[in-house]
Each structure stands twice: as C-alpha cells, then as structure tokens.
C-alpha cells in the first residue's frame, strides 16, 4: 500500500516537473495551470494503470494448475475510468492441488478456494471445501479441526468448480 502511494507521488512529481520545464522552455507561454493539471493527470494515470493491472499481476503469481472460477468487476465514483470499463476488484481461484478419496463408493474431493480482494489493503481469504462428485454437493470445513463450518451447497455440473475438481 505504501509503495502505491509513493508511485502516485512520483508520477505527479514527474509529470508536473516535465510541465514546469516545458513552460520554462517556452518562456512562460504555457498557462500556469498546466503544471498542476499535468501532475494530476499523472497521478490519475498511475491509479488507472494499477487498477487494471492488478488482476493480471495476481494471476501471474498463482502456481501452475490454479483455475480462476469467478471474477468480480465493480464501478466506483472515486474511479471515473471504471464506468467505461470496470476492472476486476476480486476473484476466486481454485487450487489445482486437491486430494481425492473414495468413501462409500462416492468420490470426495478436498480443495481450497482462495478469495483475492483488492481493497485499500489487499487481502486473501482461504476456505477449505469437500465436494461430492456423485451428488454434486459441497460443504465448507475448517481444515484444522476437520469439522463442517457451513451448510451443504449444490454445485452445478457446468460450474468451473465441478469441472476442475471432478474431471
């Protein structure tokens, strides 16, 4: 977070400084407002770049075999560029390393879902699940105690979760 603030300030200083030197090189023929407008454009440009690049950067850090099963895009009043093309604000990835067991002639798959959120402070939430490939049901559980933590949910056969885990 602090490095993004530093990046915003550096971009503002660079573009504002370039506008200042252009104004001096033209012997003050450019208007004075050109300097802060250039600095503001640099800052907003950096913020828009980071907003759109965050998702690709996070995906490049995921290990091989990880499947993104859900993306969430959002608009914000503080990000006017998001009304033209909303950027990905959060996504859910399914770990490609899951374990499969047979129990009572039913195939059970244990896997982890990772929820990445781009808030003012980036955060990651991890949840363990058990998916029954025969009944298309899954339940969240606590990976430390091994006890279920949520209700049983139905999973569609066409969903990315089912296709990835029960292939």
Buried (B, 14 or more C-beta within 10 A) or exposed (E): EEEBEEBBBEBBEBBBBBBBEBBEEEEEEBEEEBBEBBBEBBBBBBBBEBBBEBBEEBBEEBEEEBBBBBEBEEBEEEBEBBEEEBBBBBBBBBBBEBEEEEEEEEBBBBBBBBBBEBEEEEEEEEBBBBBBBEEBEBBBBEBEEEEEEEEEEEBEEEBBBBBBBBE
